[in-house]
Amino acid sequence: MIPVFYRPEMSANTKSFSPSSNKPALAVADWIKCGLSVDVVSFDPATEEQVKRAHSPAYVDGIMRCELPNGFGNRSREVADSLPYTVGSMVAAATHALEHGGIACSPSSGFHHARYAEAGDYCTFNGLMVAALEVMAQKPGARIAIVDFDMHYGDGTDDIRKRLGLQKSICHIRAGLEVDEGMGRYFMSSMTDMLLSTRDYFGRAPDLVLYQAGADQHIKDPLGGLLTTAEMKRRDEYVLQSYARWGVPVAFNLAGGYQTDEAGTIEPVLKLHRQTMEEATRAQGFYRQ
Ligand SMILES: [Zn+2]
């Protein structure tokens, strides 16, 4: 079973090109409907104190009071209200994986472009960095690797890492910076080096991996163009089974994905997230060997 840290408050209705604000509910419903081995678990929303470890306090206040534009470029109360839940879900998945080992899931998106004091590209608060900082508060000296296999560069993650001087304790694998449209074969052949580099970075295996299993790397994604469906499955299998064999706990989330079908639903995106969950379920068994 994969614990999935989900609450309905994570979703918000936004009229945006990005489906990310509605995706948590749709992805979890899809996994249950398809009979995947998931255990839906509730969690506490992120506190202001937790969010302000990764962001400027004035920025956090401005967002929560709807005075500053969020990642969707509006000042929606509904989006602001959902943020402690999307971030809290990532924090809960990360701390659960650290404590219990194995794989945990946060069905969240919209983190990696959020900078220290600025939202961008559908991202408002950087749940990856808030989760990493919570883990480091609970386990001082923890070494964390953020393996970001979204199509795009997690510039917000790097901004916060640099501003807070966290380069030594947080390793950041940035596929979005290394590969572009049409470079699928190169990406697949580079994966071994990318995953091994998270061990070389610290001179030992990381204590925790936060894996952004972005669906927008798909070859048909309007913002993607990298991997076939089969390659995406191999990507997830490779990442999750590698860390399972090394005994490194993983908390993964959904990140980007912008395809729609003829009926206008995000079924093509849900299919890719379903693959990731299937691979997570299989990899979970490798921890005990
Ligand atoms: Zn993306």
Residues whose N, C-alpha, C, O or C-beta is under 5 A from the ligand:
A	BS01	ZN	D150 M151 H152 D216 G256
